[in-house]
Amino acid sequence: MKQPKLAITTLAVLSALASSAHAQDGMPITVSGFGTGALTMTNSDQAEFNRVNQAGGVGKDARPGVDSNFGVQVTAKWSDTVSFTAQGLVRKSPTNDQFGAELAWAFAKIKLNDDFSLRLGRVGLPVYMISDVRNVGYANTMLRPPNEVYRQVNVDNADGGDVVYQHSFGDTTVTAQAAIGRAKVRSADSNVEFKPVISTQLVVENGPFTYRLGRAQANFGVYDNSSLTGLVSTLNKVGLASVANELKLTYVKGTFTSAGIAMDYNNIIGQAEYAKRKTETRLVPDTSSWYIMAGYRYGKFVPFIVHGDVKQDSIRDFAALPTTGPLAALSAGANGAIKSGLQSTTGIGLRWDFYKSAAFKVQMDRIKTRDGDGYFLNAKPGFAGSTVNVYAAAIDFVF
């Protein structure tokens, strides 16, 4: 079955199950959804712009895949303390240049008391400030979260569970969340397994301000990647075991620590995040990344500006490797494998809430790559260090 048909079938089944359950046993059912219909293009055919976990991107020809998605969420309330939630999501596939369907959430929620709740099943991981709504365009001012930060950890959910604490102290609401589970992220050339992955966050809301601290840690491994496996094997064969040992593929420990703040004060809107990624393998480099967004509300219109950047904290080459002779190609491969995409983005955009549950957005980003191709796909020779403009228009909606 082709991916688009599978995607439509999956969402249809969620809706059908909701209707069936309501009809058979009277269990209260809530069906909601969200989506984005967008067209995205760039001013260059030398490389493709994409978002995290997408196998294909876009060039000069406008395409809907990069920024478009559709989701349906069904919640069944068993009792005052127990409920069940499933969320299906259709978006661009990480394994091929098509749309695919996935079961993003599927959990049972148990309310332990007024402050604590427990969720068991497939739950979203609180990795970023907008983790739960990163795919819900309508919930965000920007058309998309900045790649500079939101590509650093590519896992959205885990099979396991979490505990959430929420309590209000006067005008301040405190939410603490801890999640643990196992996850697998598939791509066109490899699989990454996280077992376990642990993610925690603390969110404090007071008036127009929201403050967040988060940390995720995991043991992970990269599998089924023939090029990386071959590189490590060859380094060992030619006596460069010390270099190979720095390119661990399995049983790798990694952490991601982040802090964020959001503000909606009078007509002023602001949001910022700063994050650091650290791992035990040079194949997933240590990075520091950040962005800041500011906007101003004029009635139903919100013009905004956003800037993001990322830098690599770990070394970008093995200085001891030979650059000439029979091992030059192997050295180039090893040095290329440990380089993270470096780029900065400056974007401007406009959001128009033309309907009570829909918003129209336009956004233009100017992306400057440095010392490589940044986060672009399928770059042609000579692209490194280029500057690319990305244009997008979208309608976000919820129901």
NORQUIDA-V575935 format. One record per helix or strand of 3 or more residues. SS is the DSSP state (alpha for helix, beta for strand). FROM is the first residue (numbers start at 1). LEN is the number of residues. If there is no record, write none. Layout:
ss=SS from=FROM len=LEN
ss=SS from=FROM len=LEN
This chain:
ss=alpha from=3 len=23
ss=beta from=28 len=15
ss=beta from=69 len=9
ss=beta from=82 len=11
ss=beta from=99 len=13
ss=beta from=116 len=9
ss=alpha from=137 len=3
ss=alpha from=147 len=4
ss=beta from=157 len=13
ss=beta from=172 len=15
ss=beta from=191 len=16
ss=beta from=209 len=15
ss=alpha from=226 len=12
ss=alpha from=241 len=5
ss=beta from=252 len=14
ss=beta from=268 len=12
ss=beta from=287 len=12
ss=beta from=301 len=12
ss=alpha from=328 len=10
ss=beta from=343 len=13
ss=beta from=358 len=12
ss=beta from=387 len=12
